[in-house]
Each structure stands twice: as structure tokens, then as C-alpha cells.
Amino acid sequence: MYEEDILDLIPQKPPFVMVDRLLFSDDDHTKTSFTITADNVLVIDGKFSEAGLMENMAQTAAAGAGNMARIEDRPIDIGYIGAVKNLEVFELPLVNEELVTEVKVETRLLNVAIVTGKVWCNDRLIAQCEMKIFINKIND
């Protein structure tokens, strides 16, 4: 488990933070957890929305990239979701439930990363997709 504040690893700031803890990170895999709160901006009628699940996957990728930036002692780059492909949402999680999200980098080319993401809740796969993330490199 990583002890640093998740806000030190991602460019997003409250109230738009959709990850709580970095559980694992290496060059190509990242795993985070996130407990859904009632005041979350992407909760609708007590459920975390599809947009919330996508943002959770994207911020998991950002946490992994931020962790690598920290290790390499360089600024955290900002990424933008360029495309979402094959999004499948099997169920929407409820307020107070914990998500565990895994993202794997499939391809990196210049300033683009293709990642696959999966979100689990109560040991059930509830969402998955592929994302194309455009990375705006920050100069030192």
C-alpha cells in the first residue's frame, strides 16, 4: 500500500476526485480503491453514475502515471480522455460501497496511451472499457 496523499498523484482536485487510495502501481498496471460518498458530484439518486465509473478508471490511470512521475522526480502530466471504446456497465454501485479499479496500459505511442480498465464492487466486475488518453506533457 502506498501512503502518500492521492491528491499528490493526480491533477484532479475536490470535488472531482474519484479515487481514494493507490493500492498498487508499476509501469503498466495500477490498482486503486474508492469509497462512494453521498455528496459526490457523479452520484445520481444514490448510485454512482456511468460517468463516475469512467472517471474512476481514468483517474486510476492518472494515479499510476502520477506515481511514476513521483518516482522519476518529474511533474505530473495532465491527461484527457480522447475516446472510450467498448464500455460495459453491468451494475451501478451505491453510496458507501467501495470500488476497486484496475487499469492496464496496453499501448503507449508519443503522447497517447491506450488503457483497459475494470471496476469491481463487492468482488463483482461492474464495469469495463478501453480508453484512449491524450497526455499533455508538463515541462520541468
Backbone as a chain_set.jsonl record, in Angstrom:
{"seq": "MYEEDILDLIPQKPPFVMVDRLLFSDDDHTKTSFTITADNVLVIDGKFSEAGLMENMAQTAAAGAGNMARIEDRPIDIGYIGAVKNLEVFELPLVNEELVTEVKVETRLLNVAIVTGKVWCNDRLIAQCEMKIFINKIND", "coords": {"N": [[0.855, -1.183, 0.0], [0.444, 2.246, -0.674], [1.44, 5.246, 0.877], [1.272, 7.979, 0.425], [-0.623, 11.007, -0.079], [-3.377, 10.78, -2.188], [-4.032, 12.982, -3.699], [-1.629, 14.105, -4.31], [-0.799, 12.704, -6.463], [-2.477, 12.88, -8.63], [-3.902, 15.075, -11.136], [-6.446, 16.084, -10.713], [-8.744, 17.812, -8.568], [-10.615, 18.201, -5.467], [-14.051, 19.078, -5.889], [-13.878, 16.893, -7.593], [-12.685, 14.31, -7.436], [-12.142, 10.951, -7.895], [-10.9, 8.727, -6.858], [-9.51, 7.135, -3.984], [-7.353, 5.769, -2.718], [-4.139, 4.589, -3.599], [-3.429, 1.402, -4.458], [-1.698, -0.314, -5.791], [0.995, -0.02, -8.103], [2.818, -0.099, -11.097], [4.922, 0.028, -14.03], [2.964, -0.562, -16.017], [0.54, -1.351, -14.845], [-2.074, -0.398, -12.642], [-3.736, -0.092, -9.542], [-6.488, 0.98, -7.687], [-8.499, 2.159, -4.901], [-11.799, 3.245, -4.01], [-14.19, 4.853, -2.115], [-17.545, 5.487, -2.34], [-19.216, 8.504, -1.799], [-22.109, 10.208, -0.499], [-22.238, 12.876, -1.233], [-20.853, 13.073, -3.581], [-20.172, 14.426, -6.77], [-20.879, 12.948, -8.991], [-22.808, 11.16, -8.263], [-26.027, 9.946, -8.613], [-29.282, 9.848, -7.578], [-28.535, 8.187, -5.388], [-26.803, 6.377, -6.513], [-23.645, 5.641, -8.03], [-22.779, 7.088, -11.012], [-22.602, 6.152, -14.562], [-20.815, 7.877, -15.813], [-19.256, 8.501, -13.615], [-18.027, 6.027, -13.115], [-16.451, 5.775, -15.442], [-14.784, 8.02, -15.102], [-13.538, 7.275, -12.744], [-11.982, 5.105, -13.647], [-10.308, 6.5, -15.426], [-9.013, 8.262, -13.639], [-7.688, 6.413, -12.1], [-5.794, 5.532, -13.926], [-4.445, 7.968, -14.118], [-3.435, 8.179, -11.503], [-1.57, 6.114, -11.504], [0.221, 7.059, -13.455], [0.977, 9.416, -12.178], [2.259, 8.364, -9.948], [4.484, 7.174, -11.174], [5.679, 9.505, -12.148], [6.342, 10.717, -9.733], [8.223, 8.863, -8.73], [10.177, 9.176, -10.694], [10.834, 11.766, -10.248], [9.625, 14.042, -11.553], [7.372, 16.511, -12.997], [3.788, 16.041, -12.705], [1.977, 14.904, -15.413], [-0.846, 16.028, -17.359], [-3.722, 14.325, -18.304], [-6.175, 13.612, -20.828], [-9.32, 12.253, -21.547], [-9.678, 10.849, -24.606], [-11.141, 9.079, -26.126], [-13.606, 6.576, -25.603], [-14.059, 3.162, -25.63], [-15.955, 0.234, -26.194], [-17.417, 0.281, -23.748], [-18.777, -1.234, -20.959], [-21.252, -1.463, -18.598], [-22.248, -3.146, -15.914], [-23.545, -2.955, -13.538], [-24.648, -0.358, -11.333], [-22.905, 1.041, -8.685], [-23.68, 1.633, -5.182], [-24.014, 4.433, -2.887], [-21.58, 4.624, -0.315], [-20.429, 2.19, -0.941], [-17.449, 0.373, -1.763], [-15.157, 0.707, -4.38], [-12.904, -1.182, -6.353], [-10.432, -0.657, -8.587], [-8.801, -1.476, -11.594], [-6.316, -0.676, -13.912], [-4.777, -1.17, -16.996], [-2.038, -0.426, -19.009], [-2.091, -0.708, -22.37], [-0.934, 0.154, -24.751], [1.514, 2.572, -25.586], [2.13, 5.494, -27.324], [3.918, 8.1, -28.435], [2.301, 10.898, -27.253], [0.028, 9.534, -26.429], [-1.932, 7.167, -24.741], [-3.24, 3.922, -24.669], [-5.531, 2.361, -22.7], [-6.887, -0.309, -20.706], [-9.601, -0.695, -18.551], [-11.003, -1.91, -15.484], [-13.621, -2.257, -13.156], [-14.416, -3.235, -9.922], [-16.881, -4.165, -7.506], [-17.742, -5.245, -4.373], [-16.485, -7.68, -4.959], [-17.454, -8.234, -7.506], [-17.359, -7.848, -11.009], [-18.156, -4.779, -12.28], [-17.947, -2.861, -14.241], [-16.298, -2.077, -17.345], [-13.893, -1.016, -19.807], [-12.204, 0.329, -22.713], [-9.873, 2.917, -23.026], [-8.711, 5.812, -24.723], [-6.186, 7.895, -23.964], [-5.085, 11.151, -24.035], [-2.061, 12.788, -23.49], [-0.865, 15.621, -21.975], [2.146, 16.791, -21.878], [4.032, 18.04, -19.202], [6.452, 20.486, -18.879], [9.576, 20.564, -17.155]], "CA": [[0.0, 0.0, 0.0], [1.178, 3.494, -0.787], [0.973, 6.092, 1.97], [1.133, 9.396, 0.102], [-1.958, 11.504, -0.37], [-3.732, 10.545, -3.587], [-4.068, 14.275, -4.39], [-0.276, 14.4, -4.773], [-0.517, 11.859, -7.623], [-3.41, 13.143, -9.733], [-4.116, 16.516, -11.349], [-7.795, 16.463, -10.314], [-8.898, 18.348, -7.215], [-12.006, 18.138, -4.991], [-14.861, 17.897, -5.586], [-13.877, 15.974, -8.739], [-11.72, 13.24, -7.196], [-12.877, 9.686, -7.94], [-10.053, 7.671, -6.306], [-9.094, 7.437, -2.606], [-6.069, 5.184, -2.331], [-3.357, 3.824, -4.569], [-3.154, 0.088, -3.882], [-0.569, -0.919, -6.498], [1.347, 0.674, -9.337], [4.108, -0.294, -11.751], [4.945, 0.691, -15.342], [1.803, -0.801, -16.869], [-0.661, -1.713, -14.086], [-2.392, 0.418, -11.476], [-4.93, -0.517, -8.821], [-6.91, 1.962, -6.688], [-9.804, 1.948, -4.275], [-12.597, 4.466, -3.9], [-15.465, 4.704, -1.42], [-18.502, 6.454, -2.886], [-19.902, 9.304, -0.786], [-23.404, 10.746, -0.932], [-22.079, 14.214, -1.798], [-20.054, 13.005, -4.8], [-20.845, 15.129, -7.868], [-21.329, 11.998, -10.014], [-23.83, 10.286, -7.686], [-27.393, 10.313, -9.006], [-30.272, 9.014, -6.89], [-27.895, 7.221, -4.516], [-25.938, 5.467, -7.269], [-22.519, 6.226, -8.761], [-23.2, 7.064, -12.418], [-21.711, 5.627, -15.596], [-19.741, 8.862, -15.957], [-18.393, 8.324, -12.452], [-17.224, 4.818, -13.328], [-15.433, 6.099, -16.445], [-13.822, 8.937, -14.495], [-12.774, 6.471, -11.784], [-10.963, 4.387, -14.415], [-9.344, 7.483, -15.937], [-8.205, 8.758, -12.53], [-6.793, 5.318, -11.717], [-4.667, 5.65, -14.86], [-3.714, 9.169, -13.722], [-2.698, 7.878, -10.275], [-0.404, 5.329, -11.9], [1.153, 7.966, -14.133], [1.489, 10.316, -11.149], [3.209, 7.612, -9.132], [5.725, 7.064, -11.952], [6.283, 10.841, -12.166], [6.949, 10.908, -8.402], [9.416, 8.018, -8.683], [11.171, 9.755, -11.611], [11.04, 13.141, -9.813], [9.247, 14.982, -12.6], [5.995, 16.996, -12.799], [2.684, 15.168, -13.103], [1.339, 15.3, -16.663], [-2.305, 16.052, -17.359], [-4.282, 13.503, -19.366], [-7.56, 13.877, -21.229], [-9.958, 11.116, -22.216], [-9.923, 11.169, -26.006], [-12.158, 8.179, -26.648], [-13.962, 5.419, -24.792], [-14.473, 2.097, -26.539], [-16.462, -1.0, -25.579], [-17.837, 0.479, -22.361], [-19.82, -2.122, -20.45], [-21.6, -1.229, -17.204], [-23.109, -4.266, -15.521], [-24.353, -2.509, -12.405], [-24.203, 0.899, -10.738], [-22.71, 0.871, -7.24], [-24.41, 2.524, -4.292], [-23.284, 5.252, -1.922], [-20.888, 3.898, 0.756], [-19.751, 0.989, -1.411], [-16.061, 0.584, -2.154], [-14.754, 0.211, -5.692], [-11.502, -1.496, -6.597], [-10.292, -0.423, -10.019], [-7.51, -1.819, -12.185], [-6.071, -0.16, -15.26], [-3.571, -1.705, -17.63], [-1.624, 0.288, -20.218], [-1.931, -1.66, -23.47], [-0.046, 0.744, -25.751], [1.913, 3.973, -25.455], [2.734, 6.0, -28.547], [4.07, 9.548, -28.294], [1.527, 11.43, -26.134], [-1.247, 8.822, -26.353], [-1.919, 5.857, -24.089], [-4.449, 3.116, -24.754], [-5.622, 1.599, -21.464], [-8.11, -1.037, -20.398], [-9.954, -0.525, -17.147], [-12.046, -2.769, -14.911], [-14.05, -1.814, -11.837], [-15.101, -4.248, -9.128], [-17.558, -3.761, -6.281], [-18.127, -6.477, -3.669], [-15.897, -8.804, -5.708], [-18.143, -8.432, -8.791], [-16.997, -6.91, -12.077], [-19.35, -3.967, -12.559], [-17.749, -2.014, -15.43], [-15.017, -2.197, -18.03], [-13.819, -0.316, -21.084], [-10.895, 0.736, -23.219], [-9.809, 4.373, -23.169], [-7.57, 6.468, -25.353], [-5.897, 9.051, -23.138], [-4.1, 12.064, -24.587], [-1.253, 13.284, -22.387], [-0.259, 16.936, -22.152], [3.404, 16.737, -21.121], [4.403, 19.239, -18.463], [7.897, 20.693, -18.891], [10.168, 20.852, -15.839]], "C": [[0.893, 1.235, 0.0], [0.587, 4.481, 0.218], [0.737, 7.55, 1.577], [-0.332, 9.737, -0.215], [-2.233, 11.333, -1.859], [-3.733, 11.859, -4.365], [-2.69, 14.715, -4.865], [0.051, 13.664, -6.073], [-1.382, 12.163, -8.841], [-3.59, 14.645, -9.91], [-5.497, 16.993, -10.895], [-7.813, 16.935, -8.86], [-10.358, 18.227, -6.79], [-12.798, 19.291, -5.577], [-14.83, 16.825, -6.685], [-12.783, 14.916, -8.606], [-12.494, 11.933, -7.06], [-12.002, 8.487, -7.574], [-9.635, 8.111, -4.902], [-7.676, 6.993, -2.317], [-5.434, 4.459, -3.509], [-2.978, 2.514, -3.897], [-1.921, -0.565, -4.488], [-0.286, -0.092, -7.735], [2.716, 0.228, -9.806], [4.018, 0.348, -13.129], [3.628, 0.584, -16.11], [0.497, -1.111, -16.143], [-0.833, -0.782, -12.894], [-3.684, -0.091, -10.874], [-5.219, 0.514, -7.739], [-8.173, 1.476, -5.991], [-10.485, 3.305, -4.128], [-13.9, 4.138, -3.2], [-16.377, 5.842, -1.852], [-19.21, 7.179, -1.741], [-21.171, 9.922, -1.371], [-23.267, 12.106, -1.608], [-21.231, 14.237, -3.07], [-20.841, 13.605, -5.963], [-21.356, 14.18, -8.956], [-22.251, 10.907, -9.458], [-25.191, 10.836, -8.077], [-28.342, 9.325, -8.346], [-29.619, 7.874, -6.098], [-26.986, 6.216, -5.202], [-24.834, 6.245, -7.967], [-22.795, 6.024, -10.25], [-22.175, 6.407, -13.336], [-20.528, 6.565, -15.807], [-18.758, 8.758, -14.801], [-17.486, 7.117, -12.604], [-16.126, 5.068, -14.359], [-14.359, 7.013, -15.853], [-12.956, 8.217, -13.464], [-11.673, 5.684, -12.495], [-9.892, 5.344, -14.924], [-8.446, 8.006, -14.815], [-7.296, 7.666, -11.963], [-5.571, 5.34, -12.627], [-3.806, 6.86, -14.483], [-2.889, 8.929, -12.462], [-1.449, 7.058, -10.581], [0.65, 6.192, -12.565], [1.775, 8.937, -13.132], [2.496, 9.634, -10.244], [4.539, 7.46, -9.871], [6.443, 8.418, -12.017], [6.979, 11.115, -10.832], [8.25, 10.117, -8.303], [10.542, 8.62, -9.524], [11.462, 11.222, -11.306], [10.807, 14.15, -10.945], [7.808, 15.433, -12.362], [4.963, 15.978, -13.296], [2.045, 15.728, -14.367], [-0.18, 15.278, -16.511], [-2.791, 15.244, -18.556], [-5.738, 13.85, -19.611], [-8.111, 12.633, -21.911], [-10.273, 11.542, -23.641], [-11.018, 10.317, -26.61], [-12.381, 7.058, -25.643], [-14.544, 4.383, -25.736], [-14.926, 0.892, -25.709], [-16.8, -0.841, -24.1], [-18.968, -0.486, -22.03], [-20.018, -1.803, -18.976], [-22.626, -2.29, -16.833], [-24.004, -3.915, -14.348], [-23.773, -1.206, -11.884], [-24.072, 0.713, -9.233], [-23.426, 1.952, -6.442], [-23.468, 3.358, -3.433], [-22.789, 4.348, -0.79], [-20.258, 2.589, 0.31], [-18.335, 1.354, -1.861], [-15.809, -0.056, -3.517], [-13.274, -0.134, -5.646], [-11.349, -1.477, -8.114], [-8.884, -0.758, -10.463], [-7.442, -1.271, -13.598], [-4.756, -0.732, -15.753], [-3.279, -0.883, -18.877], [-1.34, -0.762, -21.281], [-0.898, -1.164, -24.477], [0.272, 2.177, -25.358], [2.571, 4.374, -26.765], [2.722, 7.523, -28.475], [3.286, 10.027, -27.071], [0.142, 10.788, -26.017], [-1.024, 7.489, -25.645], [-3.266, 5.195, -24.322], [-4.46, 2.25, -23.496], [-6.919, 0.803, -21.43], [-8.35, -0.889, -18.905], [-11.066, -1.473, -16.745], [-12.333, -2.281, -13.506], [-14.821, -2.943, -11.173], [-15.757, -3.604, -7.92], [-18.071, -5.042, -5.627], [-17.704, -7.718, -4.446], [-16.621, -9.139, -7.01], [-17.636, -7.401, -9.791], [-18.239, -6.116, -12.436], [-19.194, -3.076, -13.783], [-16.379, -2.295, -16.024], [-15.069, -1.426, -19.333], [-12.369, -0.19, -21.519], [-10.957, 2.245, -23.391], [-8.558, 4.774, -23.924], [-7.37, 7.754, -24.562], [-4.797, 9.866, -23.809], [-3.377, 12.734, -23.425], [-0.604, 14.606, -22.783], [0.98, 16.966, -21.267], [3.694, 18.088, -20.486], [5.924, 19.341, -18.488], [8.378, 21.036, -17.493], [10.418, 22.33, -15.676]], "O": [[1.963, 1.246, 0.607], [-0.63, 4.541, 0.389], [0.076, 8.285, 2.31], [-1.141, 8.877, -0.563], [-1.406, 11.703, -2.692], [-3.465, 11.859, -5.567], [-2.579, 15.593, -5.72], [1.058, 13.958, -6.716], [-1.059, 11.752, -9.955], [-3.45, 15.406, -8.952], [-5.696, 18.194, -10.71], [-7.001, 16.508, -8.039], [-11.247, 18.157, -7.639], [-12.257, 20.383, -5.746], [-15.682, 15.937, -6.695], [-12.043, 14.659, -9.556], [-13.387, 11.815, -6.222], [-12.323, 7.355, -7.937], [-9.43, 9.299, -4.651], [-6.886, 7.742, -1.741], [-6.112, 3.807, -4.303], [-2.284, 2.513, -2.88], [-1.185, -1.278, -3.805], [-1.197, 0.468, -8.344], [3.665, 0.178, -9.023], [3.112, 1.145, -13.369], [3.222, 1.534, -16.779], [-0.558, -1.132, -16.776], [0.135, -0.424, -12.224], [-4.61, -0.474, -11.588], [-4.333, 0.886, -6.969], [-8.823, 0.524, -6.424], [-9.841, 4.355, -4.124], [-14.635, 3.25, -3.632], [-16.02, 7.015, -1.741], [-19.739, 6.546, -0.827], [-21.282, 10.128, -2.58], [-24.082, 12.459, -2.461], [-20.922, 15.312, -3.583], [-22.03, 13.329, -6.125], [-22.192, 14.579, -9.767], [-22.452, 9.869, -10.088], [-25.476, 12.02, -7.903], [-28.222, 8.114, -8.532], [-30.092, 6.737, -6.132], [-26.456, 5.31, -4.559], [-25.049, 7.363, -8.437], [-23.021, 4.897, -10.69], [-21.04, 6.143, -12.942], [-19.39, 6.123, -15.96], [-17.552, 8.913, -14.995], [-16.306, 7.177, -12.259], [-14.993, 4.623, -14.175], [-13.167, 6.804, -16.077], [-11.771, 8.52, -13.328], [-10.55, 5.606, -11.996], [-8.702, 5.037, -14.861], [-7.244, 8.176, -15.018], [-6.242, 7.97, -11.405], [-4.443, 5.185, -12.159], [-2.578, 6.784, -14.525], [-1.765, 9.42, -12.357], [-0.395, 7.28, -9.986], [1.839, 6.068, -12.271], [2.963, 9.248, -13.224], [3.474, 10.25, -9.82], [5.603, 7.599, -9.267], [7.671, 8.473, -11.948], [8.073, 11.677, -10.802], [9.264, 10.642, -7.844], [11.709, 8.585, -9.131], [12.241, 11.859, -12.014], [11.659, 14.985, -11.249], [7.09, 14.794, -11.593], [5.236, 15.171, -14.185], [1.623, 16.884, -14.396], [-0.722, 14.593, -15.643], [-2.333, 15.447, -19.68], [-6.44, 14.32, -18.717], [-7.445, 12.033, -22.755], [-11.038, 12.481, -23.863], [-11.743, 10.764, -27.499], [-11.466, 6.647, -24.93], [-15.419, 4.69, -26.546], [-14.351, 0.582, -24.665], [-16.506, -1.722, -23.293], [-19.98, -0.546, -22.728], [-19.071, -1.863, -18.191], [-23.731, -2.322, -17.375], [-25.078, -4.491, -14.174], [-22.569, -0.968, -11.976], [-25.017, 0.277, -8.576], [-23.733, 3.031, -6.95], [-22.291, 3.035, -3.274], [-23.487, 3.428, -0.364], [-19.604, 1.928, 1.118], [-18.064, 2.48, -2.277], [-16.193, -1.198, -3.771], [-12.488, 0.541, -4.981], [-12.048, -2.193, -8.83], [-7.904, -0.388, -9.817], [-8.39, -1.389, -14.375], [-3.76, -0.772, -15.03], [-4.163, -0.668, -19.706], [-0.457, -1.604, -21.115], [-0.094, -1.939, -24.993], [-0.588, 2.904, -24.861], [3.461, 3.682, -27.259], [1.664, 8.152, -28.457], [3.581, 9.601, -25.954], [-0.805, 11.427, -25.559], [-0.055, 6.779, -25.916], [-4.31, 5.833, -24.189], [-3.519, 1.496, -23.248], [-7.916, 1.187, -22.041], [-7.419, -0.951, -18.102], [-11.949, -1.8, -17.538], [-11.421, -1.936, -12.755], [-15.737, -3.527, -11.752], [-15.255, -2.62, -7.377], [-18.762, -5.833, -6.27], [-18.463, -8.678, -4.573], [-16.421, -10.221, -7.561], [-17.498, -6.222, -9.462], [-19.253, -6.684, -12.844], [-20.188, -2.581, -14.316], [-15.44, -2.688, -15.332], [-16.141, -1.206, -19.898], [-11.443, -0.553, -20.793], [-11.965, 2.788, -23.844], [-7.497, 4.164, -23.787], [-8.263, 8.599, -24.495], [-3.721, 9.35, -24.114], [-4.015, 13.196, -22.479], [0.106, 14.697, -23.784], [0.879, 17.146, -20.054], [3.615, 19.132, -21.134], [6.612, 18.378, -18.15], [7.682, 21.712, -16.736], [10.912, 22.761, -14.635]]}, "num_chains": 1, "name": "protein.A"}
